[in-house]
């Protein structure tokens, strides 16, 4: 049985350029925008998630 055209193995990105890029990104650290996003309050979005989970579990308020 022959393989389908989309049944190909995925190649890992292990070239020297990719390794250098990853090394540079690790040296630079976390981008300031990511730090700002992590500091944001999760107030309303977190409460929505808890409500959705409550509904999913068929619990009443």
C-alpha positions in Angstrom: 0.0 0.0 0.0 1.5 3.3 -1.0 1.6 6.3 1.3 -0.7 9.3 0.8 0.9 12.5 -0.3 0.3 14.2 3.0 1.7 11.3 5.0 5.2 12.7 5.2 7.5 12.8 8.2 8.0 16.2 9.6 11.6 17.4 9.6 12.9 18.9 12.8 14.4 22.4 12.5 17.9 21.6 13.5 20.0 23.6 11.0 22.8 25.9 12.1 20.8 29.0 11.4 17.9 27.8 13.6 20.3 26.9 16.4 21.9 30.4 16.2 18.5 32.1 16.1 17.3 30.2 19.2 20.6 30.9 21.0 20.1 34.7 20.3 16.5 34.6 21.4 17.4 32.9 24.7 20.1 35.5 25.4 17.7 38.4 24.8 15.3 37.1 27.4 11.6 37.7 27.6 10.2 40.5 25.4 8.8 43.4 27.4 5.4 43.0 25.8 5.2 39.4 27.1 6.0 40.6 30.6 3.2 43.2 30.4 0.8 40.5 29.2 1.7 38.2 32.1 1.2 41.0 34.6 -2.3 41.8 33.4 -5.2 40.9 35.6 -7.1 37.8 34.8 -10.2 39.0 36.7 -13.1 38.8 34.2 -11.7 36.2 31.9 -10.9 33.9 34.7 -14.4 34.2 36.2 -15.8 33.4 32.7 -13.7 30.2 32.6 -14.9 29.1 36.0 -18.5 29.7 34.9 -18.0 27.7 31.7 -16.5 24.9 33.7 -19.4 25.0 36.2 -21.9 24.8 33.3 -19.9 21.9 31.7 -20.1 19.9 35.0 -23.8 20.6 35.2 -23.5 22.3 38.5 -25.9 25.0 39.7 -24.9 28.3 41.1 
